[in-house]
Amino acid sequence: MKKIVCLILILGLTVSFVFAKGKSDSVQTPNPKLICGVTEFEPMNYRDSSGKWIGFDSEFAEEVCKKLGMDVSFQEITWSQKFVELRSGAISCIWNGMTANTVDGTTGRPRNEDVDFSYSYMLNQQCAVIKADRSAEFTSVASLAGKKAAAEKGSAGEPIAIEAIGARGTMIDKTKQLDTFMEVLSGAVDLAVVDSILAHQLVGKGDYAGLKIANISLGSKMEVYAVGFPKGSDLVQKVNKVIKELYDDGTLYKIAHKYGLEESIVIGTEPIE
């Protein structure tokens, strides 16, 4: 009788073990998550009426993560604190129309000293935005000397604005690029220096109908956008591989066309300096 009871107990334990093991094997490991640091920057990253992040960079990040088997989320940051957020681990990368081949307005250093960049994927330049009815006043870089200018703090446009207005000029830092437009409209400043991609998307339309992009070249250097990762990140190589795939199969152009950016797309595989 004791043997029978023992056998029943052993069989019961075996069944329980097999059931538990099968249950454990069926549990799926969560996908790794990529947290993209962004700011409100149309047409790169901005929210639709439901609060969802949309825009070229938002959709670009989603497509890359889909191929990498990662979940993606977007964390709004203060642009001047982007490197702090990245080093702290609060975000995985900076994916927000980030000019890669420039000096940073906050650190005063080339940005590639603080991050490792992906392949560049889009061309950009800085431009001066002024009131449309003051166009005759601004015809050259020399005409900006001594003026009041606004730029996003920590942006690529900030050091360019400082150089353009010179020692006699006044500089006003703003948290967001869009805030600089309001400064121009209100007359608090004479000009704003912002990314041309943003300016061409919004200036002269809707709330910004009274603004115009000045016919002034703020430097011949062509800027490029890239994704910024922590130094030494193993994600750079993986993301680069997918960026190239999305470029080659036309997906990147499809997203760009949706936002009127197809003419700005270019893939640069050389290290960014």
C-alpha positions as CSV (number, residue, x, y, z in Angstrom):
1,M,0.0,0.0,0.0
2,K,2.8,2.4,0.9
3,K,4.5,1.7,-2.5
4,I,1.2,2.6,-4.3
5,V,0.9,5.8,-2.4
6,C,4.5,6.7,-3.1
7,L,4.1,6.0,-6.8
8,I,1.0,8.2,-6.9
9,L,2.9,11.0,-5.2
10,I,5.9,10.7,-7.6
11,L,3.6,10.7,-10.7
12,G,1.7,13.8,-9.3
13,L,5.0,15.7,-8.8
14,T,6.2,14.8,-12.3
15,V,2.9,16.0,-13.9
16,S,3.1,19.2,-11.9
17,F,6.7,19.8,-13.0
18,V,5.9,19.2,-16.7
19,F,2.9,21.5,-16.4
20,A,4.9,24.2,-14.7
21,K,7.7,23.9,-17.2
22,G,5.3,24.1,-20.1
23,K,3.7,27.1,-18.6
24,S,7.1,28.8,-18.1
25,D,8.2,28.1,-21.7
26,S,5.1,29.8,-23.0
27,V,5.9,33.1,-21.3
28,Q,7.3,35.5,-23.9
29,T,10.2,37.7,-23.1
30,P,9.3,41.4,-23.5
31,N,10.8,43.2,-26.4
32,P,13.7,45.5,-25.6
33,K,12.5,49.1,-25.6
34,L,14.0,52.1,-27.4
35,I,13.2,55.4,-25.7
36,C,13.6,58.3,-28.2
37,G,14.2,61.7,-26.7
38,V,12.2,64.3,-28.8
39,T,10.9,67.8,-28.8
40,E,7.9,69.3,-30.6
41,F,9.5,69.8,-34.0
42,E,7.2,69.7,-37.0
43,P,7.6,67.8,-39.4
44,M,10.1,65.6,-37.5
45,N,8.3,64.8,-34.2
46,Y,4.9,66.3,-33.2
47,R,1.6,65.1,-31.8
48,D,-1.6,64.5,-33.7
49,S,-5.0,65.4,-32.2
50,S,-5.1,62.3,-30.2
51,G,-1.7,63.0,-28.6
52,K,0.2,60.3,-30.6
53,W,3.7,61.3,-31.7
54,I,3.8,61.5,-35.5
55,G,6.2,63.0,-38.0
56,F,9.1,61.8,-40.2
57,D,11.4,60.9,-37.3
58,S,8.6,59.3,-35.3
59,E,7.6,57.0,-38.2
60,F,11.3,56.4,-39.1
61,A,12.0,55.2,-35.5
62,E,9.0,53.0,-35.6
63,E,10.1,51.3,-38.8
64,V,13.6,50.8,-37.5
65,C,12.4,49.3,-34.3
66,K,9.9,47.0,-36.1
67,K,12.8,45.5,-38.0
68,L,15.0,45.2,-34.8
69,G,12.2,43.6,-32.8
70,M,12.1,46.5,-30.4
71,D,9.3,48.5,-28.9
72,V,9.6,52.3,-29.3
73,S,8.4,55.1,-27.2
74,F,8.9,58.9,-27.3
75,Q,10.0,61.0,-24.3
76,E,9.7,64.7,-24.6
77,I,12.8,66.4,-23.4
78,T,14.3,69.9,-23.0
79,W,16.7,70.2,-25.9
80,S,19.4,71.9,-23.9
81,Q,19.4,68.9,-21.5
82,K,19.5,66.2,-24.2
83,F,23.0,64.9,-23.3
84,V,22.2,64.9,-19.6
85,E,19.0,62.8,-20.3
86,L,21.1,60.5,-22.5
87,R,23.8,59.9,-20.0
88,S,21.3,59.4,-17.2
89,G,19.6,56.6,-19.1
90,A,16.3,58.4,-19.1
91,I,16.3,58.0,-22.9
92,S,18.0,55.5,-25.2
93,C,18.8,57.9,-28.0
94,I,18.1,61.4,-29.4
95,W,15.9,61.0,-32.5
96,N,14.6,64.5,-33.3
97,G,16.1,66.1,-36.4
98,M,19.4,66.4,-34.6
99,T,22.1,68.2,-36.5
100,A,25.2,66.0,-36.2
101,N,28.0,68.0,-37.9
102,T,27.9,71.1,-35.8
103,V,29.0,72.7,-32.5
104,D,26.3,72.4,-29.8
105,G,24.8,75.6,-28.5
106,T,25.0,74.4,-24.8
107,T,28.3,72.6,-24.6
108,G,30.3,74.6,-27.2
109,R,31.8,71.3,-28.4
110,P,31.3,69.3,-31.6
111,R,28.3,67.1,-30.9
112,N,30.2,63.9,-31.9
113,E,32.2,64.3,-28.7
114,D,29.1,63.7,-26.6
115,V,27.3,61.0,-28.7
116,D,27.9,58.3,-31.2
117,F,25.9,59.1,-34.4
118,S,24.0,56.8,-36.7
119,Y,24.4,57.2,-40.5
120,S,23.2,60.7,-41.4
121,Y,19.8,60.6,-43.3
122,M,18.7,64.2,-44.1
123,L,20.1,67.5,-45.2
124,N,19.4,70.8,-43.4
125,Q,20.6,74.3,-43.0
126,Q,20.0,77.2,-40.6
127,C,17.9,80.2,-41.7
128,A,16.8,83.5,-40.4
129,V,13.1,84.1,-39.9
130,I,11.9,87.7,-39.8
131,K,8.6,89.6,-40.0
132,A,7.4,89.6,-43.6
133,D,6.9,93.4,-43.6
134,R,10.5,94.0,-42.6
135,S,12.1,92.1,-45.5
136,A,13.7,95.2,-46.9
137,E,15.7,95.6,-43.7
138,F,17.4,92.2,-43.9
139,T,19.3,91.6,-47.1
140,S,22.7,90.3,-45.9
141,V,24.5,88.8,-42.9
142,A,25.9,92.2,-42.3
143,S,22.4,93.6,-41.8
144,L,21.9,91.3,-38.8
145,A,24.7,92.9,-36.8
146,G,23.6,94.5,-33.6
147,K,20.1,93.0,-33.8
148,K,18.1,91.1,-31.3
149,A,17.9,87.3,-32.1
150,A,16.2,84.3,-30.7
151,A,17.2,80.6,-31.0
152,E,16.4,77.4,-29.2
153,K,18.8,76.9,-26.3
154,G,21.3,74.2,-27.2
155,S,20.4,74.2,-30.8
156,A,22.7,74.3,-33.9
157,G,21.2,77.7,-34.6
158,E,22.2,79.3,-31.3
159,P,26.0,79.8,-32.1
160,I,25.2,80.8,-35.6
161,A,22.8,83.5,-34.3
162,I,25.4,84.7,-31.8
163,E,28.0,85.1,-34.6
164,A,25.5,86.8,-36.9
165,I,24.4,89.5,-34.5
166,G,27.9,90.1,-33.1
167,A,29.0,91.7,-29.9
168,R,26.5,94.6,-30.2
169,G,23.6,92.2,-30.6
170,T,21.3,90.7,-28.0
171,M,20.6,87.0,-27.8
172,I,17.5,85.5,-26.3
173,D,17.4,81.7,-25.6
174,K,14.1,79.9,-25.9
175,T,13.1,76.3,-24.8
176,K,11.6,75.4,-28.2
177,Q,12.2,76.5,-31.8
178,L,8.5,77.4,-32.1
179,D,8.8,79.8,-29.2
180,T,11.3,81.8,-31.3
181,F,8.6,82.5,-33.9
182,M,6.4,84.1,-31.3
183,E,9.2,86.3,-30.2
184,V,9.6,87.6,-33.8
185,L,5.8,88.0,-34.2
186,S,5.5,90.0,-31.0
187,G,8.4,92.3,-31.9
188,A,10.5,91.2,-28.9
189,V,13.3,90.2,-31.3
190,D,14.3,91.1,-34.9
191,L,14.9,87.5,-36.1
192,A,15.0,83.9,-35.1
193,V,17.6,81.4,-36.3
194,V,16.0,77.9,-36.8
195,D,16.3,74.8,-38.8
196,S,15.3,75.4,-42.4
197,I,13.2,72.2,-42.5
198,L,11.0,73.6,-39.7
199,A,10.8,77.0,-41.2
200,H,9.8,75.8,-44.7
201,Q,7.1,73.7,-43.1
202,L,5.4,76.5,-41.1
203,V,6.6,80.0,-42.0
204,G,4.0,82.0,-44.0
205,K,1.2,79.7,-43.0
206,G,-1.6,79.8,-40.4
207,D,-0.4,81.3,-37.1
208,Y,2.9,82.2,-38.8
209,A,1.5,83.9,-41.9
210,G,3.2,87.1,-40.8
211,L,6.7,85.6,-40.9
212,K,9.1,85.1,-43.8
213,I,12.4,83.3,-44.3
214,A,15.0,86.0,-45.0
215,N,16.9,85.7,-48.2
216,I,20.2,85.5,-46.4
217,S,22.8,82.7,-46.3
218,L,23.9,82.0,-42.8
219,G,26.9,79.9,-43.9
220,S,27.7,77.6,-46.7
221,K,28.1,74.5,-44.5
222,M,25.4,71.9,-45.3
223,E,24.1,70.2,-42.1
224,V,23.0,66.6,-41.7
225,Y,20.6,64.9,-39.3
226,A,21.5,61.7,-37.5
227,V,20.4,59.8,-34.4
228,G,22.5,60.3,-31.3
229,F,23.3,57.3,-29.1
230,P,25.4,57.0,-25.9
231,K,29.1,56.7,-26.5
232,G,30.0,53.1,-27.2
233,S,26.4,51.9,-27.8
234,D,26.1,48.7,-29.7
235,L,22.8,49.9,-31.1
236,V,24.6,52.2,-33.6
237,Q,25.7,49.4,-35.9
238,K,22.3,47.6,-35.7
239,V,20.4,50.8,-36.5
240,N,22.8,51.7,-39.3
241,K,22.1,48.4,-41.0
242,V,18.3,49.0,-40.9
243,I,18.6,52.6,-42.0
244,K,20.4,51.4,-45.1
245,E,17.8,48.7,-45.7
246,L,14.9,51.2,-45.4
247,Y,16.7,53.6,-47.8
248,D,17.4,50.8,-50.4
249,D,13.8,49.4,-50.3
250,G,12.2,52.9,-50.7
251,T,10.5,52.9,-47.2
252,L,12.4,56.0,-46.2
253,Y,11.3,57.9,-49.3
254,K,7.8,56.8,-48.7
255,I,7.8,58.3,-45.2
256,A,9.6,61.4,-46.4
257,H,7.1,62.0,-49.2
258,K,4.3,61.9,-46.6
259,Y,5.8,65.0,-44.9
260,G,7.2,66.7,-48.0
261,L,10.8,65.9,-47.2
262,E,11.8,63.5,-50.1
263,E,14.2,66.0,-51.6
264,S,16.1,66.3,-48.3
265,I,16.8,62.5,-47.9
266,V,20.4,61.4,-48.3
267,I,22.3,58.6,-46.6
268,G,25.8,59.3,-45.4
269,T,27.8,56.3,-44.3
270,E,31.0,58.2,-43.5
271,P,31.8,59.0,-39.8
272,I,30.4,62.4,-38.9
273,E,32.9,65.1,-38.0
